[in-house]
Amino acid sequence: MPKGRESGMPEAEVWQGFFDPAHILDRLDCDHPGNVVEFG
């Protein structure tokens, strides 16, 4: 199947390297059970 229009967005593997959820939750002091954080 031909590839659709190129969006210029990085591959999924690259995106995974942009975020470190454990580090973010630690910096926000949200690593306690019962806390919920949503980024979007």
Wavefront OBJ file of the C-alpha trace (Angstrom):
o trace
v 0.000 0.000 0.000
v 1.454 3.395 -0.921
v 2.421 5.714 1.880
v 0.191 8.762 2.384
v 1.367 12.330 2.345
v 4.537 12.835 4.400
v 3.707 14.923 7.464
v 7.285 15.616 8.527
v 6.534 14.154 11.956
v 9.170 11.905 13.561
v 8.693 8.152 13.723
v 6.973 6.691 16.820
v 10.298 5.498 18.239
v 11.586 9.085 18.262
v 8.500 10.360 20.108
v 9.018 7.775 22.846
v 12.377 9.345 23.633
v 10.866 12.806 24.204
v 9.058 11.923 27.405
v 10.089 10.265 30.643
v 6.804 9.813 32.568
v 8.502 8.596 35.761
v 10.767 11.654 35.833
v 7.875 14.046 35.142
v 5.757 12.538 37.928
v 8.704 12.711 40.321
v 9.338 16.384 39.508
v 5.636 17.175 40.038
v 5.602 15.174 43.292
v 2.780 13.082 41.838
v 4.245 9.636 42.350
v 1.917 8.775 45.228
v -0.752 6.082 44.719
v -4.124 7.562 43.885
v -2.802 10.654 42.089
v -3.812 11.101 38.466
v -2.048 13.393 35.995
v -3.053 13.933 32.401
v -1.048 15.875 29.852
v -2.825 16.616 26.663
l 1 2 3 4 5 6 7 8 9 10 11 12 13 14 15 16 17 18 19 20 21 22 23 24 25 26 27 28 29 30 31 32 33 34 35 36 37 38 39 40
